[in-house]
Amino acid sequence: MKDNADAQNMGIGLWSALVSSAYLILADYLLNHFSAFWLLFTSLMILPFFVPVAWRNKSKYLSWTKTAWFAFALVGILSGAYNLAFLLSADKLPISVASMFLSIASVMVLPLTCLMSNRFPQLLELASIVMVLIGVILVLQLHEAKYSLLGIILGLLTTFLTANATIYSSKSRHLLVASEAMISKQLGKLVFAVIGLTFFIKEDLEPNDSAAYLWLILGLYGLIKIYDTFVASRAQFLLPPLIFQNLSLLSLPVVCIAELILFNGTFSIWQWMGVIAIILAGFLASRSKQIKINPIQ
């Protein structure tokens, strides 16, 4: 029975990676026409789901402790922050490079969980960190100056925030259900979108193109992102953070292939070797047999 449950949990993690690939590809296309804040603003589409759920469960939420509210807020803030950092990075970098920074969060999880568990990294974990550094150098084609420095800084910020978001989502599994975590994350993104559209109103109030089909694609992006957030929340609750992030690595080659086919991108053999090195780093990290970290009570 346990083997069946483990296989089902892994299946949810794999499906989460595939759904993520779809929204990453759509984001790459839409960033040519809309700002990152407009893409975040699609989280407003959660309100028709959020309002009836909040009303139906109002007695439960009124009885929440400060710890539960803190977990709800922190999960949302981290999700909004890393999504904004990623979209701003993807606006400055090729989507394959921006996605790489999302993917290497699997290795960033290692030192964070070691700190939380009061232990030193294992040899395999150290080897995975070395492999991810090699992978990053190869994907950047040994010349980071080829890419926007601001994009790279935002990408590194994305890595740090994604790792923390994954860890704290996993730790909140006894306080929130997946639908509540999904609502928290969507509201967090909405807050960052409103702040961005308010403070950068001259630049971002109007999209670059007002064609009707673009608005339809933007709406589709919003729906896929909500679904992706829900599936990812389920996977984060069911799997240890490191295993979840390693499964997320599978979206990287899918995005790279899509960039080549759909957007006439270029990807050298050295960059493909970098992608393989990053995936291998995730595999080495998973061999640490990390268990679920202790939840917030």
C-alpha positions as CSV (number, residue, x, y, z in Angstrom):
1,M,0.0,0.0,0.0
2,K,2.8,2.4,0.9
3,D,4.6,1.7,-2.4
4,N,1.3,2.6,-4.3
5,A,1.0,5.8,-2.3
6,D,4.7,6.7,-3.0
7,A,4.2,6.1,-6.7
8,Q,1.1,8.2,-6.8
9,N,2.9,11.0,-5.0
10,M,5.7,10.8,-7.5
11,G,3.2,10.9,-10.3
12,I,1.7,14.2,-8.9
13,G,5.2,15.6,-8.8
14,L,5.9,14.6,-12.4
15,W,2.6,16.1,-13.5
16,S,3.5,19.3,-11.7
17,A,6.7,19.5,-13.7
18,L,4.8,19.1,-17.0
19,V,2.2,21.7,-16.1
20,S,5.0,24.1,-15.1
21,S,6.6,23.6,-18.5
22,A,3.4,24.8,-20.2
23,Y,3.1,28.0,-18.1
24,L,6.8,28.8,-18.6
25,I,6.5,28.6,-22.4
26,L,3.4,30.8,-22.3
27,A,5.1,33.3,-20.1
28,D,8.0,33.5,-22.5
29,Y,5.6,34.4,-25.3
30,L,3.5,36.8,-23.3
31,L,6.5,38.8,-21.9
32,N,7.0,40.1,-25.5
33,H,3.6,41.9,-25.1
34,F,2.9,42.4,-21.4
35,S,5.0,43.4,-18.4
36,A,5.7,40.9,-15.6
37,F,3.2,42.7,-13.4
38,W,0.4,42.0,-15.9
39,L,1.2,38.3,-15.9
40,L,1.1,38.3,-12.1
41,F,-2.1,40.3,-12.1
42,T,-3.9,37.2,-13.7
43,S,-3.9,35.8,-10.2
44,L,-7.0,38.0,-9.8
45,M,-8.8,35.1,-11.5
46,I,-8.6,33.2,-8.2
47,L,-11.3,35.5,-6.6
48,P,-14.4,33.6,-8.0
49,F,-13.0,30.5,-6.3
50,F,-11.6,32.2,-3.1
51,V,-14.7,34.2,-2.1
52,P,-17.2,31.2,-1.8
53,V,-14.5,29.0,-0.2
54,A,-13.7,31.7,2.4
55,W,-17.4,32.2,3.2
56,R,-18.1,28.4,3.4
57,N,-15.1,27.9,5.8
58,K,-15.3,31.2,7.7
59,S,-15.7,29.5,11.1
60,K,-12.6,27.5,10.5
61,Y,-10.5,30.6,9.5
62,L,-11.8,32.6,12.4
63,S,-10.5,29.9,14.8
64,W,-7.1,29.8,13.2
65,T,-4.1,30.5,15.5
66,K,-1.5,33.2,14.8
67,T,0.8,30.4,13.7
68,A,-1.7,29.3,11.0
69,W,-2.2,32.9,9.8
70,F,1.6,33.4,9.7
71,A,2.1,30.3,7.6
72,F,-0.7,31.3,5.2
73,A,0.9,34.8,4.8
74,L,4.5,33.5,4.5
75,V,3.6,31.0,1.9
76,G,1.8,33.7,-0.2
77,I,4.6,36.3,0.2
78,L,7.4,33.8,-0.8
79,S,5.3,32.6,-3.8
80,G,4.6,36.2,-5.0
81,A,8.2,37.2,-4.5
82,Y,9.8,34.3,-6.4
83,N,7.2,34.5,-9.2
84,L,7.9,38.2,-9.7
85,A,11.7,37.7,-9.6
86,F,11.4,34.9,-12.1
87,L,9.2,36.9,-14.6
88,L,11.5,39.9,-14.4
89,S,14.4,37.6,-15.0
90,A,12.7,35.9,-17.9
91,D,12.0,39.4,-19.4
92,K,15.8,40.0,-19.4
93,L,17.1,36.5,-20.3
94,P,16.2,33.6,-22.7
95,I,13.5,31.5,-21.1
96,S,15.8,28.5,-21.0
97,V,18.4,30.4,-18.9
98,A,15.7,31.9,-16.6
99,S,14.2,28.4,-16.1
100,M,17.6,27.2,-15.2
101,F,17.6,29.4,-12.1
102,L,14.2,27.9,-11.1
103,S,15.7,24.4,-11.6
104,I,18.8,24.8,-9.5
105,A,16.7,25.7,-6.5
106,S,16.8,21.9,-5.9
107,V,20.4,22.3,-4.8
108,M,19.7,25.5,-2.8
109,V,17.3,23.4,-0.8
110,L,20.2,21.3,0.5
111,P,22.1,23.9,2.6
112,L,18.8,25.3,3.9
113,T,17.5,21.9,5.1
114,C,21.0,21.0,6.5
115,L,20.8,24.2,8.6
116,M,17.3,23.4,9.8
117,S,18.3,19.8,10.6
118,N,21.5,20.8,12.3
119,R,23.7,18.5,10.1
120,F,26.5,18.6,7.6
121,P,25.9,17.9,3.9
122,Q,26.7,14.4,2.8
123,L,29.3,13.7,0.1
124,L,26.6,13.1,-2.5
125,E,25.0,16.4,-1.6
126,L,28.3,18.2,-2.0
127,A,28.9,16.5,-5.3
128,S,25.5,17.7,-6.5
129,I,26.4,21.3,-5.6
130,V,29.6,21.0,-7.7
131,M,27.6,19.5,-10.6
132,V,25.1,22.4,-10.5
133,L,27.8,25.0,-10.6
134,I,29.3,23.2,-13.6
135,G,25.9,23.2,-15.2
136,V,25.3,26.9,-14.6
137,I,28.7,27.8,-16.2
138,L,27.9,25.6,-19.2
139,V,24.4,27.0,-19.7
140,L,25.8,30.5,-19.5
141,Q,28.3,29.4,-22.2
142,L,31.2,30.3,-19.9
143,H,30.6,34.0,-20.6
144,E,28.1,35.5,-18.2
145,A,28.6,38.9,-19.9
146,K,26.7,37.6,-22.8
147,Y,23.5,38.0,-20.7
148,S,22.0,40.8,-18.8
149,L,23.7,41.2,-15.4
150,L,20.4,42.3,-13.9
151,G,18.7,39.3,-15.4
152,I,21.3,37.0,-13.8
153,I,20.9,38.7,-10.4
154,L,17.2,38.4,-10.6
155,G,17.7,34.7,-11.6
156,L,19.8,34.1,-8.5
157,L,17.2,35.8,-6.3
158,T,14.6,33.5,-7.9
159,T,16.7,30.5,-6.9
160,F,16.9,31.6,-3.3
161,L,13.2,32.5,-3.0
162,T,12.0,29.3,-4.8
163,A,14.0,27.1,-2.4
164,N,12.5,28.9,0.6
165,A,9.0,28.8,-0.8
166,T,9.3,25.0,-1.4
167,I,10.6,24.4,2.2
168,Y,8.0,26.6,3.9
169,S,5.1,25.2,1.8
170,S,6.2,21.7,2.9
171,K,6.4,22.8,6.6
172,S,2.9,24.2,6.5
173,R,1.3,20.9,5.4
174,H,-0.3,20.3,8.9
175,L,-1.8,23.8,9.0
176,L,-3.1,24.3,5.4
177,V,-4.7,22.1,2.8
178,A,-3.5,22.3,-0.8
179,S,-6.4,24.5,-1.9
180,E,-5.6,27.0,0.9
181,A,-1.9,27.0,0.0
182,M,-3.0,27.7,-3.6
183,I,-5.2,30.6,-2.6
184,S,-2.4,32.0,-0.4
185,K,0.1,31.9,-3.3
186,Q,-2.3,33.5,-5.8
187,L,-3.1,36.3,-3.3
188,G,0.6,36.8,-2.7
189,K,1.2,37.2,-6.5
190,L,-1.8,39.5,-6.7
191,V,-0.3,41.8,-4.0
192,F,3.0,42.0,-5.8
193,A,1.2,42.7,-9.1
194,V,-0.9,45.6,-7.6
195,I,2.3,47.1,-6.0
196,G,4.1,46.8,-9.3
197,L,1.3,48.3,-11.4
198,T,0.9,51.1,-8.8
199,F,4.5,52.2,-8.4
200,F,5.5,51.6,-12.1
201,I,2.2,52.8,-13.5
202,K,3.7,54.9,-16.3
203,E,5.6,52.0,-17.7
204,D,3.2,49.1,-17.0
205,L,-0.4,50.5,-17.1
206,E,-0.8,49.8,-20.8
207,P,0.4,46.5,-22.4
208,N,2.5,46.7,-25.5
209,D,-0.2,45.2,-27.7
210,S,-4.0,45.2,-27.3
211,A,-4.9,42.5,-29.8
212,A,-7.8,40.4,-28.5
213,Y,-6.1,37.1,-29.0
214,L,-3.3,38.2,-26.7
215,W,-5.8,38.9,-23.9
216,L,-7.2,35.4,-24.4
217,I,-3.8,33.9,-24.2
218,L,-3.1,36.0,-21.0
219,G,-6.4,34.6,-19.5
220,L,-5.3,31.0,-20.5
221,Y,-2.0,31.7,-18.8
222,G,-3.7,32.8,-15.6
223,L,-5.9,29.6,-15.5
224,I,-2.9,27.3,-16.2
225,K,-0.9,29.1,-13.5
226,I,-3.7,28.7,-10.9
227,Y,-3.9,25.0,-11.8
228,D,-0.1,24.7,-11.7
229,T,-0.1,26.3,-8.2
230,F,-2.7,23.8,-6.9
231,V,-0.9,20.8,-8.3
232,A,2.5,22.1,-7.0
233,S,1.0,22.7,-3.6
234,R,-0.3,19.1,-3.4
235,A,3.1,17.8,-4.5
236,Q,4.9,20.0,-1.9
237,F,2.7,18.6,0.8
238,L,3.2,14.9,-0.3
239,L,6.9,14.9,-1.1
240,P,10.1,16.0,0.7
241,P,11.3,19.4,-0.6
242,L,14.3,18.0,-2.3
243,I,12.4,15.3,-4.1
244,F,9.8,17.8,-5.3
245,Q,12.5,20.2,-6.6
246,N,14.3,17.3,-8.4
247,L,11.1,16.4,-10.2
248,S,10.7,20.0,-11.2
249,L,14.1,19.8,-12.9
250,L,12.3,17.9,-15.7
251,S,10.6,21.1,-16.9
252,L,14.1,22.5,-17.9
253,P,14.7,20.3,-21.0
254,V,11.1,20.7,-22.1
255,V,11.4,24.4,-22.0
256,C,14.8,24.3,-23.8
257,I,13.3,22.2,-26.6
258,A,10.2,24.5,-26.8
259,E,12.5,27.5,-27.1
260,L,14.3,25.9,-30.1
261,I,11.1,24.9,-31.9
262,L,8.7,27.7,-31.1
263,F,10.9,30.7,-30.7
264,N,13.8,29.9,-33.0
265,G,16.2,29.9,-30.1
266,T,19.7,28.6,-30.2
267,F,21.2,26.1,-27.8
268,S,24.8,24.8,-28.2
269,I,26.1,21.4,-27.3
270,W,27.8,22.9,-24.3
271,Q,24.5,24.3,-23.0
272,W,22.8,20.9,-23.4
273,M,25.7,19.4,-21.4
274,G,24.9,22.0,-18.8
275,V,21.2,21.0,-18.7
276,I,22.3,17.4,-18.3
277,A,24.7,18.4,-15.5
278,I,21.9,20.2,-13.6
279,I,19.6,17.2,-13.9
280,L,22.4,14.9,-12.7
281,A,22.9,17.2,-9.8
282,G,19.3,16.8,-8.8
283,F,19.6,13.0,-9.1
284,L,22.7,13.0,-6.8
285,A,20.9,15.2,-4.3
286,S,17.9,12.9,-4.2
287,R,20.2,10.0,-3.2
288,S,20.6,11.7,0.1
289,K,17.4,10.0,1.1
290,Q,16.1,13.1,2.6
291,I,12.9,12.7,4.6
292,K,10.1,15.2,5.1
293,I,11.2,18.1,7.2
294,N,9.3,18.7,10.5
295,P,6.0,20.6,9.9
296,I,5.0,23.8,11.7
297,Q,2.6,22.8,14.4
